[in-house]
Amino acid sequence: MATALESLQQAIRSRALHARTSANRALRLAGFVSERDRDNLLRYGEELNAEADSLEKQADALSDDIKRRPRT
């Protein structure tokens, strides 16, 4: 059974995957819209990729913390 920390780690990784998927979708759509909308979509995609990177780092740090904790 997953501990609370492992569940949190899974939730963070799930959110990172969702952000990365949304970023990729925004970047693909940027090729089909007006210049102004393209700039907004590109910026949004970059922000989502940065969020995904941050979430992945948090999940990795949490994973390291889980590994260091003694199992009870």
N, C-alpha and C positions, 0 to 999 in steps of 0.2 A: 504494500500500500504506500502510496506517495505521501511524503511528509508535506507540511504546509509550505516549506521553502521550495521543495521540488514542484509543487503545484504553482507557486508564484513564478518560478523559473519558466515553466511551460507556458504560462499566461504571457510573460514578457516575450518569449520567443514567438508566440502566436501573433502578438501585436506587431512585432518587428516584421514578420512575414507579411502581414496585412499591409503595413506601411510600404514595404518594398514592392508588393504587387500593385498597390495604388500608384506608386511613383512610376513604375514601368508603364502602367496604363496611361498616365498623364503624359509621359514623354512620347509614347506612340501617337497619342491623339494630337500632339503639337504639330504634327506634319499635315494636319487636315483642317486647320482653322486659320483665322485671320492673324496678321502679324502681332497685333496687340494681345489677342487671346493666346497665341503661341508663346509670347514672352511670359505671360502669367502662368501658363501650364508648365513651361520649363522651370520657372522659379519654384512653383509648387512641387514639381517632381524632385528638384534638388533638396528642398526642405524635407520632403518625406524620406528621401534617401539618407539625409543627415539624422533624422529621427530614428530610422531603422538601424543605422550604425550605432547610435547611442544606446538603443535598446539591446542590441546584440552584445555590446560591451558590458551592460548591466547584467545580462543573463550569464555571460561568461564569468564575471566576478562572483555572482551568486553561486554558480556551479563550483568554482574554486572553494568558496566558503563551505558549501555543502560537503565537499570531499574532505575538508579539514575537520569537520565536526565528527565527534565520535557517534557511532550508531548506538541507539539504546534498545 
